[in-house]
């Protein structure tokens, strides 16, 4: 089944009408059923021709067997040598990178302790932008900074991320903070006693976790319109969305408050905010980063990944936070973490990049494709072959992702039935709509997952395509109505368009990176590259290649911290 040109439309609700709609769907079952049917949430039932194995593990068996046979699983231990990058090829950017901090510390121009004082003060001054929900206890931040300062004084930093301040999305456990996942009530009075594995890896490398960044409630949309926490302001246009659900993470980096932030991506939730905010964002292969210590919101789809202003910060952070974790058996299927050929940026000889024009043309504005063409021409000039490909059944894949993520998120939300009115109106609506799903829908969605994985294996393995190139989103960051800030927003058309190109990677488990591609009407544009399972190294290399491409504008946003950090 090929994509159709028929646009998806749905009513737009915000303010009191959204609250009224929440009560309507809760008390009138026929209303929720009609909404589910109109949204095509139940449409897989009509596709009785779908056959094959249902799979919820989005890693091909051939990859798992190959990795097991090689017996090269990269176990982490206390004596690990952290990955590092070479300074002679470091990113040059208007955004701060880990290099700026690391070199300033090495040269004793400042210390992590001095930066910590400024970070704490700055976060207080930037509260109105709603990037950070909860800061870690100030004394703990200062204590970690003091330890980092001692290490630099002694010439023994743990890694190149030692002393780098990083916020993480609030669905990841951070010691001392309540993991609320964007809600008003989850884990009230029960702060985390341990860090999520990806957080602990950063801490072990010397990074200083500053707190939880703001997200959509339960991650159930792509614009971070959250009445509980406040709506993060897009630094490029303050009334526009930062994207979501990792909106606070992207906003904090785009405003130059931090060089790196961590998000989680179940349907584009790292890539969409990074794209809306003119940043790099990496969605890793399923099982590449540990899920231990993260909220099980959409467990067969979501992974953690970095958001940053530079390719170097993105790639180093990815390499440090990834790898085998005994607490998460799924991570044992992966090959060793690598940044192979990362600095091989002068040539793309031997690489084949696939594009699907009929899919890419679904963007709202042709400017996105014109900017993508700048990259295509650059890739060709470096020796890459760019060919047209066909990815069958994309509409089925989009529906299968919708069914899967709504089923899994509803399963999580339904555990709090007694507190359902504490959820936002939008979450309540999505929960009731998702109640209409049954085992037929979920199983068929997993059959489609297996079908799409087979399609991609053919493209990557049989057709020898190394990368698939698309826009990251079909729309730019939309302006959020003021009334939506208090009660929430439901705009299914925006949601569908924002996720047009991102959900395939989540459904099939493959990695994907979003890369800034310039501006249109003052707002960022972005491209996306997808690679085969566990080939994040190629995506990091391509981010580095794109960072050097001529003709791609990067500029400071209106909300920009230029204070005395360094």
N, C-alpha and C positions, 0 to 999 in steps of 0.2 A: 504494500500500500504506500503510495507516494503522498507527500504533503499536498494539501489542497489550498486553494487561494481563498477559501471561505473564512472570513474573519470571525474570531470568537468574541461574542458580546455578552455582557452581563450587567445587571443593575449596579450602580455605584452607591454605596451607603457609608455615611459617617455621621457623627453627632448622635442625637437622640434617635433618628430613624434606625441606626445600626443597633442600638440597645433594644428598641421595639422589635426589630427583626429577630433578635436573639430569643426573646420571650415567645415570639410567634412560632419559631421552629421547634422550641421545646414543648409547646402545648398543642401544636397542630401537626401531627405526624405526616399528613398528606403534603404539607408545605415542604418539609425537609426532604421527602421522597422526590417531589417535583424538582427541587433545587439540585439534588444529587443526579437526577436523570438529565436535566438541562446542562449540567456541567460535564456530562459524558462520563461520570464516575462509574456508572453501571453498564457502560457500552460494551465492555469485553464479553458480557453474557451473550451478546448477539453473534460473536465470532466463534461459532462452534467448529470452524475449520482449524482452529489453533490446536496443534498437537505437540507432542514432545515432552521431554522431561521438565518438570518444575524444579527450579533451583533458586535458593535464596543466598547461595554463596557465589558471589560475582567474581570468581577466579576460575578460569578454565582448568579442567582436570589435567590437561596435557602440561600446563604450566606448573601445577602442583607436583606432578610426578617428575618432571624435569628437575625442579628445584630439590626435591627429596633425593633424587639419584645423585645429584652433584654433592650433596652432604656438606654444603658450605654455609650453613646458617650462621649469621653473625650474632653471636651471643654478646650481651652487654655485661660488663663486670666493673668492679671498682677501679680497675687499673686501665680502663679504656683510654686510648689516645684519641682525643676529640678531633674531628675533621677541621681543617684549616684552609684558608685561601691565601694566595700570594699577593702581596701588596703592589707588585709592579703591574698588575692588571686590574686594580681595584676600580669599582664603579665611580664614575664622576657624575654627580647629580646635585641639583638644588636641594633635594631632600637629604636630611641627615641619614647616615648609614651607621652600621656598627663600627666601620672603620674610623669615623670621626671621633667616637668615644674611645675606642681601643688605642688609637695612636696618641690621643691627648693624654690618656693615662700612662702609656709607656714613656712619653716624653715629659711626664710630671708637670704638664700645663694645668691640670686640674686633677681631682680625685673623685672616685665614686661617692665619697661622703659629701663633697661639695655639691655634686650634681643632685644627690638625694634631697638635700635641703631645698634646692630650686624646684625639683619635681613636686615635692609635697606642697610648696607654696603655689606653684603654677596650677596644679589640679584644683585647688580651692578657687583660683581666679577664673577657671574655665568651666565651672560647674554648669553655667547656663547653657552650654552646648551639649550636655547630656551624653558625653562620650563614655565616662566611667561611672558605674553604679556604686561600687564599694571599693574603697582603697584598703589595702592591707594595713594593719596597725602601724602607725608611724614609727614607733620604736623598733618594730621588727624590720622595717625598710632600712632604717638608720643602722641597725645592727648588721644586716647583710652588707650594706654599703661599706661599713667600717672593715668588715672581714675582707671584702674585695680590695679596699684601699691598702690593707696590709700586704695582700698578695702582690699587688703591683709594686709596692715599695720594696718588696723582697725579690722582685723579678720572677715571680712564679704564678702568673695568672693561670686559671684552670683552662681557659679556652679563649678564643677571640670574642666570645659573648660575655666574658667575665665583666661585671659592672654595667651591663646593658640593661636598661629598664624596659620591661615588657608587660603590657596588660593582656589578659586572656578572657575569652568569652565566658559568660557566667553559667555555662552548662558544664564547665570543668571544675573539679574540686581544687580548691586552694586552701591550705591550712589556715584556719581561723576565720574563714568567710562562709556564710550560708550560701549554698549552691541553689539559687532560686530559679534559674532558667527563665528569667524574664517575668516571673509571676510575683504576686504580692504576698504569697503565703508559704510556698514550699520551703521546707527545712527551717522554718521559724524556730529560733532558739537552738538550732543544731548545726553549728559551724563544722566544717570538714576537719577531720583529725589527721588526714593524710592528703597529699597532693595527688591529682591525677598523674598517671605515668608520664604523659607528654610534658606536664608542668614540672614534675620532678627531674626529668632529663635536663630541662633548661636550668633549673636550680643547681643541679650537679655540675653543670658547665659554668656556673658562676653568675648566670643571669639573675636579675632581681625582679621578682614578680610584684608589680605595683597594685594589682587588684583586678576586679572583674569589670569587663566592658559590657555596655548595654546591648541587649538583643531583643528581637521579637519574642513575645511570650511563646514559650516552647519551640521557638524557631518556625512557627507555622505561617510564615509569609516572608516576603522578600523586601520589605521597606522599613523595618524597625519602627513602625508606628506603635509605640507602647505607652499607653496612658499612665501606667504604674511608674515607669522610670523616667519618663520624658522622652521626646523624640530627638535623636542625634541630628545635629545640623550638618548638612553637607558643606564642607569648607569652601567649595567653589561657588555655591549659591545657597544661602542659609535656609531658604524656604523649601529647598529640594531634598529628596530622600538621600540618605547615605547608602541606601541599599540594605539588604538583610539576607539572612537574619543576623549576620555579624556586623551590624551597622556601626556600633560604637568602636569596634576594633579598627575599622577602616577610617572612620572620622578622626580618631586620635592620631593615626599615622599621617593622614593627609594634612592635618593641621600642624604637622611637624613636632608634635609633642613627644612622639616616640618613633624610633626607626623601624620597629617591628611590633606587630600584635598578632595574637593567635585567634583564629576563628575556627568554626566547625562547618562542614559543608555536606548537607544531605540532599540538596537540590540546586546548588549554586550559591550557597550561603557564605562561602569565602569569595568566590569569583564575582558575583554580582556586586557586592559592596566595593570590592577592589576596583571593578570597572567603573562604577558610578563616581568613585573618588580619585580616578586617575592613577591607580597603583598596580603593583604586581600581586597576584594571589595564586597559590598553588593548592589544588585539590589532589591529594595523594591517592594512590591505589588503595582499594579496600584492604585492610590488614597491614598496611605499611606502617601506620602509626597506631599505637595502642589505644583501645577504647576504655581501658581500665581507669576508673575514677571519673568517667564522664556520664552524664545523664543518658539513659537508654531511650532516647526520644524516637529515633528512626534507625534502629541498630543495623539493619542490613544495607543501609544506604550511606550513612554519614561517616566522615573521617575528619580529623583535625588537620589544619594546615596554616602556614604563615601568610601574613599580609605585610607588604613592605613597600618602601619607595624606591628601592634599588634591587637589581638582580642579585647582587652579592649577599645582601641581608636575607633575601628570600631563600637563597640556595643554602647558605651556611645554617640557617635556622632549621630548614627542612632536614638536613643531614644530621643535625644534633638531636632533633626530637623523634626521629624515626628509628625503627629496628625492632628486633625480637623482644618480647616481654612475656615472662612466665605467667603473668596475671591475665594475659589475653591469648588464648590458644590460636586465634586466627592469625596473629602476627608470625607464627611459626612457619607459615607457608611461603614466606618471602625470601628472595635472594639477598645477599649483602647490600647494604646501603652504599651508594656510589655517587660521586660527582665526576664520573669519567668524561674526559674531553671537554670539561667545563670551559676552559679558556681557548678552545679551538674555535675561534670566532671569525677567522679570516677566510674560511672556506666552508661551504656546505656540499661539496662534491660528494656524490654517492647517496644523498638524501632525496627521497621522493615525498612530496607534500600533496595530499589530496584535498580538493575542494569540490563542493556540491552546489553549483550555482542556484538551482531551484530552491534549495533550502536557505542559502545565504541571502537570497533576495527577499526573505520575509521580514527584513528590517524595516522599521518605520520610515527611516530617512536614508536616501542613497549616499549621504555623506559618510556613513559608516563603511560602505563598500569602497568608496573612493580612497579612504584612509587605509583600508585593508590592501588595496591595490599597491599602495606605496611599499608595504612590506613584501608583497608578492614580487614586485620588480626587484627589490633588494635581495630577496632570497635567490632569485634567478641569477642576479649579477654575481652571487657568491657560488654559483654552480649547482644549486638545487634544481630538481625537476619538479614542476608543478603540473599536476594532471587533474582531470575531472573524474570524479568517482560517483558511485550511486550507493546510498545507504538505504536499503528497503525498510519499509514498515516503521518509519519514524513516528507516524501518528499513533500507531499501536504502542510504541515505546513510551511516548509522552503519557498516554493513558495508563499504561502499566506502572509507570513511576508514580503517577497521581494516586492510583489505587494503593500502591505499596506504602507510600509515605503517609497517606491518610489513615490507613489501617494501623500502621505502627504507632503513629502519634495518638490516634484515638485509644489504642490499647493502653498507652501510658496515661493519658488524661483520665480515662475511665476509672483508674485506681483511686481517684479523688472525687468520686461521685458525691460524697457528702459535702464537698466544698466547691461544687461545680459553679456556683454563683460567684465564687471569688475569682474565677477566670474572667478575662475580658470578654466583651460581647462577641468579638470576632472569633475567639477560641471556642466559645460556647456554640456559635453557629456551625463552625467546622466540625466540632465534635458530634453534634446532632446529625448533620448531613452524613458524616462518616459512619454513623450507626446503621445506615442502609446497606453497607457493604456486608457480604457474607463470605463463606469459605470459597464459593465458586469464583468470586471476583479475585480474591487473593491468589488462589492457585493458578488461575489463568494468567494473572499478571506475572507470576514467576515462570510460567511457560514462555511468555513473551520475553522475559529477561534472558532465558536460555537461547531463544531465537536470535535476539539482538547480539548476544555474545558470539554466537556462531557467525553472524554477518560480519562483525568486527574482526574476528579471527581470520575470516577469508580475506578481508581488506588488508590487514596487517601482515599475516603470514603467507598467504597464497599470492596476493597481488603485490606484495613487497612495498606497501605504503608505510612510510615511517611516521607520518604526522597527518592529522586532519585539521584543517584550518577553517574557522568560522568567526563571525563576530561573537563577542561574549554575550551580549544581550540584544534584543530586537528593539529596545527603546533606550533613551537616555534617562538620567535621573529625573523622575517626575516631581512636580511641586506638590507638596502635601497641604491640603486645605487646613486652615487654622482650627476649624471645629473638630477635625480628626484628632488633634492632639489630646483632647480631653476624653474622648470616648472610643477612639479607634477608627479603623478604615477597612472597608471591604471593596476592592476593585479587582475583580477576577480577570478583567481584560489586561490591566497592567501586570498582574501576577503572571499570567500566561505568557505575555510578551517578554517579561524579564527572564523567564526560565526557558525560553524557546530553545536555546543552544546548550544549556547547562545540564539538563537532567539525564541525557544519554550517558554521560560519564558516571553519574551516580548509579543508574540502573545496572550498568554493565561492569562497574568497578574500576574502569580505567582511569589513569591520572590525566589531569588537565591543568593548564596554566592560563591565566588571563594577563594580558600585556597592554599597557597604555598605547593608544594609537592616535593621540592628538585630541583636538577639540572641535566641537561644532556648536555654534550659538553659546559659546562660553562654558560649555559643559564637556566633561571628558568622554572620549570614545575608547573602545578597547577591542582587541582581537583575542581569540581563544585558540590554543593549540592542544590537541589531544594525542596521546601516544599509547602504545600497547602497555599491557599490565606490567607494572614495576619499572617502567622506563622513565622515571622521574629525572634521571640524569640528562636525558636528551631534552626534556622540557626546560630544565635549569639552563642548559647550554643555549637553547633558543631564546630564553629570556635575556641572557647575556648578549647574544647576537643582536636582538632587537633593540637593546639599550644603546647600541652603537650605530643604529640605522640613521642615516640622514633624512631630514624632512619630517621628523616626528616631533611635534612641539611638546615640551613639558613646561609648565609655568606654575608660579605660586598661586595658591587660592587666596580668597579674601580673608578667611580665618587662618592665620598663620602665626605660629609662635616663633619669634626671632629673638628671644630673650637670651640671657647670659648662661646658656647651657655649657658652651665650650669657649 
